[in-house]
């Protein structure tokens, strides 16, 4: 009876610890996989401009550029390809089908003005239609949830919709429908419309990203762009002051704290380290607690161990049996924690995490954690 109670206590403690660990690590994975699904993410940078206070210090950086300046710096020899877009993850718009009022209007959050190259860089997955047409004709592609809300099971392709924002109202033709985009990227959006050019020096509204040739460093590309920007400033009378160019890996832009009016969801390296530390402490405390309870139960198990020795069990068999028992218990507790994640995903605990805690969406994390559980279980045994 006492041994059964001890096993239950250990099982519950490990289950709670593994559940807490997985919830935290899902958030850590979310923070560390920013833009990781983008095409050539390791060689892609966001271009930023700053206004130097002196030769060594810059007051603030911005990620917005004018179209004429971009036309100048995109010709840097280190650049393999570039994309430009306008938009914001917090921008909202109301969409209405102007040809049919059967379905209700949809409220969309996140809007981008871009061409097909930008959506290709973001690895946007299409459900139907194509974003390639945005390069040649005005149009819009919308997310799958918006399409279902507006048109139900009917095909939205070729339909004209009215997009109302606080500053404008546009009527565009739907060219395609894309699957929901992950939030941990440069832009989380429901709508992507054709990019339109504003060829004015004083209109700083375009975000600019470049993918460098293999083997080229960001420092080399930055130096080339800086030279082109200096030439641009010198040639344009209506551009005042000096501008300092900086390239930031797109996988790190959410950690920046010195960029003004940045639309990217921000994070903190300090917070990330704290989360990892807390997750490891939870596992460590759970294992120490497991060991303490196991050691406390040793006197009650001596009789059983001696009986098995009398019956011919070797030292290796006794140790192996103990290790197997602990590993099986730890794995069972881990499986239970995964089932618990399914239950918690739609609760307040699930809302604390930026990503869905459904373990089926994080199979790599589940696999790595399972390996760790087996190793820790063997050590505890």
Protein Blocks (a to p, Z undefined) as FASTA:
>chain_A
ZZmmmmmmmmmmmmmmmmmmmmmmmmmmmmmmgoklpghkllgccddddddfblmbcfbd
cfbdcfklmmmmmmpmklmbdcddeddfkbccddddfkbckbccdddehiadddfklmmm
nopacfbhcfklmmmpgcddddfklmmmmnomacfehpacddddfkbccddddfbdcddd
dfbbfbdcfbdcdddddddfklccbccdddddehiafklmmmmmmmmmmmmmmmpmklgc
jdddddddfklmmmpckbghiabdcddfklmmmmmmmmmmmmmmmmmmmmmmmmmmmmmm
mmmmmmmmmnopafklmmmmmmmmmmmmmmmmmmmmmmmmmmmmmmmklmmpmbdfbfkl
mmmlmmmmmmmmmmmmmmmZZ
